Amino acid sequence: MSTVIAAPVDRLLYTPEEAAEALAIGRSTLYELMADGALKYIKLGRCRRIRRTDLEAYVANLAPLPN
């Protein structure tokens, strides 16, 4: 008997906790980025969600430190 494992669904929206985990940063740091306007987010009712494209744009705009 074989077991089929489904591939994980590629999310379009992340909760702040999920986004923090994806960026490997703390939850409070993520909320600071959102408050400073460095990371865009949307509000759905009382909930905040971060688009996958906004996470990718944030990472793409990070400048590496000089050696």
MIZADREN-470920 format. One record per residue (C-alpha): y, x, z negated; residue in one letter. Coordinates in nm, 4 decimals. Layout:
! residues N
<r north="Y" east="X" up="Z" rest="A"/>
...
//
This chain:
! residues 67
<r north="0.0000" east="0.0000" up="0.0000" rest="M"/>
<r north="0.3401" east="0.1434" up="0.0986" rest="S"/>
<r north="0.6695" east="0.0885" up="-0.0744" rest="T"/>
<r north="0.9837" east="0.0569" up="0.1321" rest="V"/>
<r north="1.2986" east="0.1904" up="-0.0310" rest="I"/>
<r north="1.6222" east="0.0520" up="0.1073" rest="A"/>
<r north="1.9086" east="0.2894" up="0.1806" rest="A"/>
<r north="2.2072" east="0.2489" up="-0.0512" rest="P"/>
<r north="2.4824" east="0.0244" up="0.0780" rest="V"/>
<r north="2.7946" east="0.2088" up="0.1858" rest="D"/>
<r north="3.0651" east="0.0371" up="-0.0202" rest="R"/>
<r north="3.4037" east="-0.0579" up="0.1168" rest="L"/>
<r north="3.5637" east="-0.1137" up="-0.2253" rest="L"/>
<r north="3.5071" east="0.0780" up="-0.5487" rest="Y"/>
<r north="3.5887" east="-0.0100" up="-0.9070" rest="T"/>
<r north="3.8010" east="0.2540" up="-1.0821" rest="P"/>
<r north="3.4923" east="0.3701" up="-1.2712" rest="E"/>
<r north="3.2910" east="0.4069" up="-0.9487" rest="E"/>
<r north="3.5803" east="0.5848" up="-0.7762" rest="A"/>
<r north="3.6163" east="0.8263" up="-1.0688" rest="A"/>
<r north="3.2458" east="0.9046" up="-1.0474" rest="E"/>
<r north="3.2674" east="0.9560" up="-0.6701" rest="A"/>
<r north="3.5590" east="1.1991" up="-0.7176" rest="L"/>
<r north="3.3900" east="1.3702" up="-1.0157" rest="A"/>
<r north="3.6931" east="1.3089" up="-1.2390" rest="I"/>
<r north="3.7485" east="1.1126" up="-1.5575" rest="G"/>
<r north="3.8374" east="0.7457" up="-1.5634" rest="R"/>
<r north="4.1716" east="0.8073" up="-1.7349" rest="S"/>
<r north="4.2620" east="1.0716" up="-1.4745" rest="T"/>
<r north="4.1890" east="0.8209" up="-1.1992" rest="L"/>
<r north="4.4123" east="0.5609" up="-1.3661" rest="Y"/>
<r north="4.6893" east="0.8242" up="-1.3875" rest="E"/>
<r north="4.6547" east="0.8942" up="-1.0146" rest="L"/>
<r north="4.6810" east="0.5215" up="-0.9468" rest="M"/>
<r north="4.9882" east="0.4841" up="-1.1740" rest="A"/>
<r north="5.1602" east="0.7853" up="-1.0119" rest="D"/>
<r north="5.0984" east="0.6439" up="-0.6633" rest="G"/>
<r north="4.8827" east="0.9401" up="-0.5624" rest="A"/>
<r north="4.5834" east="0.7111" up="-0.5078" rest="L"/>
<r north="4.6346" east="0.3742" up="-0.3433" rest="K"/>
<r north="4.4570" east="0.0659" up="-0.4739" rest="Y"/>
<r north="4.4516" east="-0.3085" up="-0.4245" rest="I"/>
<r north="4.4459" east="-0.5892" up="-0.6771" rest="K"/>
<r north="4.2040" east="-0.8782" up="-0.6464" rest="L"/>
<r north="4.3155" east="-1.1169" up="-0.9146" rest="G"/>
<r north="4.3159" east="-0.9083" up="-1.2317" rest="R"/>
<r north="4.0800" east="-0.6466" up="-1.0879" rest="C"/>
<r north="4.1780" east="-0.3192" up="-0.9249" rest="R"/>
<r north="3.9730" east="-0.1844" up="-0.6369" rest="R"/>
<r north="4.0028" east="0.1357" up="-0.4351" rest="I"/>
<r north="3.9185" east="0.1356" up="-0.0664" rest="R"/>
<r north="3.6763" east="0.3994" up="0.0559" rest="R"/>
<r north="3.9343" east="0.5021" up="0.3176" rest="T"/>
<r north="4.1972" east="0.5556" up="0.0441" rest="D"/>
<r north="3.9531" east="0.7780" up="-0.1486" rest="L"/>
<r north="3.8865" east="0.9788" up="0.1674" rest="E"/>
<r north="4.2604" east="1.0075" up="0.2419" rest="A"/>
<r north="4.3297" east="1.1284" up="-0.1128" rest="Y"/>
<r north="4.0639" east="1.4012" up="-0.0856" rest="V"/>
<r north="4.1815" east="1.5011" up="0.2631" rest="A"/>
<r north="4.5366" east="1.5514" up="0.1309" rest="N"/>
<r north="4.4339" east="1.7783" up="-0.1572" rest="L"/>
<r north="4.5686" east="2.1275" up="-0.1036" rest="A"/>
<r north="4.3412" east="2.4190" up="-0.1887" rest="P"/>
<r north="4.4773" east="2.6752" up="-0.4352" rest="L"/>
<r north="4.5626" east="3.0168" up="-0.2909" rest="P"/>
<r north="4.3232" east="3.3009" up="-0.3764" rest="N"/>
//
